[in-house]
Amino acid sequence: MSINVLCLTSLPSEIQDQIKAIDPSINLKMAPGWFDDEIRDSWPKFTCDRYLTSKSTGLSSKTERDELMDWSNIMLVGFPFPLDIKARSPNLKWVHQRPAGSSNMLRGDLWKSDIIVTSSRGYAHNLPIAEYTLAGILHFTKGINISGLEREGNKFDASKYQPVQLSGKTICIIGAGGIGKEVGRLCAAVGMKVIGTRRNSGYVSDDFDQIYASKELLTILPESDYVAICCQWTPETEKLISHEAFGAMKQDTIIINIARGEIIDEAALIKALSENKLRGVVLDVYRGEFEQMPDPSLWNDNRVLITPHISAGSDINSHKGNDLFISNLEKYIKGAQLENIINWELGY
């Protein structure tokens, strides 16, 4: 019996060879870019301009693409992806999305369907994202953001920088998973006290001084000088960083968000900035980032550093999502339980 694997994202030739070598029954079809025209018709232009190449490649006939969908048993997708995968794929059993964020799948007909969907949660670019987090921390801790203003004014005022020693300070990592653990490791290495939250508070890590249950967040924010948001965006974490959370934070807290913008209540964030509660905010993500530019109140504030979801970028490809897919494909062949199946109720 053949197992037909359709890949809608680019893969290095060595990864393709590894997939084919798993079992003689596997038929791999590479189709990166083949559905781009359809995606442009169904996703926001802002998203497509960011993530798609200028021209589609490969098959252009919808009939041919439908036949390809009908043929597939397993699908490997990136972001964005066709929104009607389930409707067009009667033989589909499993979809793996290479990105880590399960919330990417909220669009389309796979969410809460009977198709098995796995993500690369915990296998993405953990180290580059952790390095970005540390860079953001240092950007405001050492007052580097002031330099840009002084360049504009063509005048130095050293008193405005007010650098702070990082060693000995406390960071709260919301979501001590794959990325969060790497953030904790780097922060511990520079002498910080590392605490965090996790759904399962019984988890232990050498780099964390203590890990608390997620429900205890408000009790540990008052002792935290830095807050790094590394959790998944789910109904439970929607606007988790609320007016109440900002109220619980120390004066001059620095916040870093490398997860999803929807986890922060932006109205509450803007209010906290207006009250001078925060020393700095680092946002690699923001609410509605796939549809529009950031809120002008944030975009124009020198205390807010915003980047376009680039924290995972690196000269070295450290993404382990392909490795996870290969491992899961081996399990699929054997009839074993797959890793990182999205739990529709939990949202990740």
C-alpha positions in Angstrom: 0.0 0.0 0.0 1.4 3.4 -1.0 1.6 6.4 1.3 1.4 9.6 -0.6 3.2 12.6 1.0 2.5 16.0 -0.5 4.9 18.8 0.5 3.7 22.4 0.0 6.9 24.0 1.4 10.5 23.9 0.3 12.7 21.1 1.6 16.5 20.5 1.2 17.3 17.6 -1.1 18.9 15.7 1.8 15.6 15.9 3.8 13.7 14.7 0.8 16.0 11.7 0.5 15.6 10.9 4.2 11.8 11.0 3.8 11.9 8.6 0.8 14.3 6.3 2.6 12.0 5.7 5.5 9.9 3.1 3.7 9.5 1.9 0.1 5.8 2.6 0.3 6.3 6.4 0.5 5.7 8.5 -2.6 6.9 12.1 -2.1 5.6 14.9 -4.2 7.2 18.4 -3.9 4.8 21.3 -4.7 6.2 24.5 -3.1 4.5 27.5 -4.5 2.0 25.6 -6.5 -1.0 26.9 -4.6 0.2 30.5 -4.2 -2.4 31.9 -6.5 -5.2 30.3 -4.4 -3.6 31.5 -1.2 -3.4 35.1 -2.6 -7.2 34.9 -3.2 -8.0 33.8 0.3 -5.4 35.4 2.6 -4.8 39.1 3.5 -2.6 40.9 1.0 -0.3 41.9 3.9 0.3 38.2 4.7 0.9 37.2 1.1 3.3 40.1 0.4 5.3 39.0 3.4 5.4 35.2 3.0 4.9 34.3 -0.7 7.3 34.6 -3.6 6.5 37.1 -6.4 5.4 34.3 -8.8 3.7 30.9 -8.3 5.5 27.9 -9.7 4.5 24.5 -11.0 1.0 23.4 -11.7 -1.4 26.2 -12.4 -4.6 24.3 -13.2 -7.0 24.0 -10.3 -8.1 20.6 -11.7 -4.5 19.4 -11.4 -4.2 20.8 -7.9 -7.4 19.2 -6.9 -6.1 15.9 -8.2 -2.9 16.4 -6.1 -5.0 17.1 -3.0 -7.1 14.0 -3.7 -3.9 11.9 -4.1 -2.4 12.9 -0.7 -2.5 10.9 2.5 0.0 13.1 4.4 0.7 16.8 3.9 3.6 19.0 5.0 2.7 22.7 4.9 4.3 26.0 5.8 2.5 29.4 6.3 0.2 30.5 4.7 -1.5 27.4 3.3 -4.7 26.6 1.3 -7.8 27.1 3.5 -9.8 24.2 2.1 -7.3 21.4 2.5 -9.8 19.0 4.3 -12.6 19.6 1.8 -10.3 18.8 -1.2 -8.4 15.9 0.4 -10.7 12.9 1.0 -7.8 10.6 1.6 -5.9 12.8 3.9 -5.0 11.4 7.4 -2.3 13.7 8.8 -1.0 17.3 8.3 2.3 18.6 9.7 2.8 22.4 9.8 6.5 23.4 10.0 5.9 26.5 12.1 5.6 26.2 15.9 2.6 28.3 16.4 -0.6 26.2 16.5 -2.7 29.4 16.1 -1.5 29.5 12.5 -4.1 26.8 11.9 -7.1 28.9 13.1 -7.8 29.8 9.5 -9.0 27.1 7.3 -11.0 23.9 7.6 -8.4 21.8 9.5 -9.0 23.4 12.9 -11.1 21.1 15.1 -11.5 18.6 12.2 -10.9 14.8 12.3 -7.6 15.2 10.5 -4.5 14.7 12.7 -2.5 17.9 12.7 0.9 18.2 14.3 3.1 21.3 14.7 6.8 22.0 15.3 6.2 23.3 18.8 9.4 23.0 20.7 11.4 22.1 17.6 11.6 25.5 15.9 14.4 28.1 16.0 14.7 28.0 19.8 18.3 29.4 20.1 18.0 32.3 17.7 14.7 33.3 19.3 16.3 33.1 22.8 19.3 35.2 21.5 16.8 37.8 20.2 15.1 37.9 23.6 18.4 38.6 25.3 19.3 41.2 22.7 16.0 43.0 23.4 16.6 42.8 27.1 20.0 44.4 26.7 18.7 47.0 24.3 16.6 48.7 27.0 18.7 47.6 30.0 21.7 49.5 28.8 19.7 52.4 27.3 20.7 51.7 23.7 17.4 53.0 22.5 18.4 56.5 23.6 21.2 56.5 21.0 18.8 56.8 18.1 17.1 59.8 19.6 20.5 61.5 20.2 21.6 60.9 16.7 18.4 62.7 15.5 19.1 65.6 17.8 22.8 65.6 17.1 23.7 66.0 20.8 24.8 63.6 23.6 23.3 63.5 27.1 24.9 60.6 28.9 22.5 61.1 31.9 19.6 59.8 29.8 21.0 56.3 29.3 20.7 55.1 32.9 22.1 51.6 32.3 21.2 48.8 34.7 23.2 45.7 35.7 21.6 42.6 34.3 23.1 40.0 36.7 21.0 39.5 39.7 17.8 40.7 38.2 14.8 38.4 37.8 13.1 37.4 34.6 9.7 35.7 34.5 9.3 33.5 31.4 5.7 32.9 30.6 5.7 29.5 28.9 8.7 27.4 29.9 8.5 25.2 26.9 11.1 24.7 24.1 11.7 28.4 23.4 11.2 29.4 27.0 13.7 26.9 28.3 16.3 28.2 25.9 15.6 31.8 27.0 16.0 30.6 30.6 19.3 29.0 29.8 20.8 32.2 28.3 19.4 34.4 31.1 20.8 32.1 33.8 24.2 32.2 32.0 24.4 36.0 32.5 23.5 35.7 36.2 19.8 36.4 36.2 17.3 34.7 38.5 15.0 32.8 36.2 11.4 32.0 37.2 8.6 31.0 34.9 5.1 29.6 34.3 4.0 26.4 32.7 0.7 24.5 32.6 2.4 21.7 34.5 4.1 23.4 37.4 5.8 20.2 38.4 8.3 20.5 35.5 11.9 21.0 36.7 14.8 22.7 34.7 18.3 23.3 35.9 18.2 26.8 34.5 15.1 27.9 36.3 15.1 28.8 40.0 11.4 27.9 40.1 8.5 27.1 37.8 5.0 28.0 38.8 1.6 27.0 37.6 0.2 29.4 34.9 -2.6 30.5 37.3 0.1 31.9 39.7 1.3 34.5 37.2 -0.1 37.5 39.0 1.7 36.5 42.2 5.1 36.4 40.6 5.0 39.4 38.4 5.7 41.8 41.3 9.1 40.2 41.8 10.1 40.2 38.1 12.2 42.9 36.4 11.7 41.3 33.0 8.8 39.4 31.5 9.4 37.2 28.4 6.2 35.9 26.7 7.0 32.5 25.1 3.7 30.7 25.4 1.2 29.6 22.7 -1.7 31.8 21.8 -4.9 30.0 22.9 -8.3 31.1 24.3 -6.7 30.8 27.8 -3.8 33.1 26.9 -5.8 35.7 24.9 -5.0 39.1 26.5 -3.2 37.3 29.3 -1.1 40.4 29.8 -4.0 42.6 30.9 -4.6 45.8 32.8 -4.4 43.6 36.0 -1.1 42.1 34.9 0.5 45.4 34.1 -0.7 46.7 37.5 1.1 43.8 39.2 4.4 44.5 37.5 7.3 46.4 39.0 7.9 50.0 38.0 10.3 50.0 34.9 9.6 46.4 33.9 10.9 45.4 30.5 8.6 43.1 28.4 9.6 40.9 25.5 7.0 39.2 23.3 8.2 36.6 20.8 5.0 34.5 20.9 1.8 36.1 19.5 0.6 39.7 19.7 -2.8 38.6 20.9 -1.4 37.5 24.2 -1.0 41.2 25.2 -4.0 43.4 25.6 -2.7 46.3 23.5 -5.0 48.8 25.0 -3.6 47.9 28.4 -0.1 48.1 27.1 -0.6 51.5 25.6 -2.1 52.7 28.9 0.9 51.3 30.9 3.2 53.2 28.6 1.3 56.4 29.0 1.6 56.0 32.8 5.4 55.4 32.4 5.1 52.0 34.0 7.5 50.3 31.6 11.1 50.9 30.8 10.9 49.2 27.5 8.8 46.8 25.3 10.2 44.4 22.7 7.7 43.1 20.2 8.6 40.7 17.5 4.9 40.1 17.2 1.8 42.3 17.5 -2.0 42.0 17.3 -3.0 41.6 13.7 0.6 41.3 12.4 -0.5 39.2 9.4 -3.0 41.8 8.2 -1.6 45.3 9.1 1.2 47.4 10.5 1.4 48.0 14.2 -0.8 50.4 16.1 0.8 53.9 15.6 0.8 54.5 19.4 3.3 51.6 19.7 5.1 52.1 16.3 6.0 55.7 17.2 7.1 55.2 20.8 10.8 55.0 21.3 10.3 52.8 24.4 8.8 50.1 22.0 11.1 48.1 19.7 9.0 46.4 17.0 10.4 43.9 14.5 8.5 41.9 11.8 8.5 38.4 13.3 12.2 37.9 12.6 13.4 36.6 15.9 13.9 33.1 14.4 16.2 34.4 11.7 19.8 33.2 11.7 22.7 32.4 9.4 22.5 28.9 10.6 19.4 26.8 10.1 18.5 25.4 13.5 14.9 24.5 12.7 14.2 21.0 13.8 10.6 20.8 12.4 11.8 18.6 9.5 13.5 16.3 11.9 10.2 16.0 13.9 8.3 15.3 10.7 10.7 12.5 9.7 10.5 11.0 13.2 6.7 11.2 13.1 6.6 9.7 9.7 8.5 6.7 11.0 6.0 6.4 13.8 3.1 6.7 11.3 4.5 3.8 9.3 4.7 1.7 12.5 1.2 2.8 13.7 2.7 4.5 16.8 1.5 7.7 18.5 2.7 10.9 16.8 4.4 13.7 18.7 3.0 17.2 19.0 -0.6 16.5 17.9 -2.5 19.7 18.3 -5.1 19.3 21.0 -8.1 21.3 19.7 -9.5 21.9 23.2 -6.2 23.3 24.6 -5.4 25.1 21.4 -1.9 23.7 20.9 
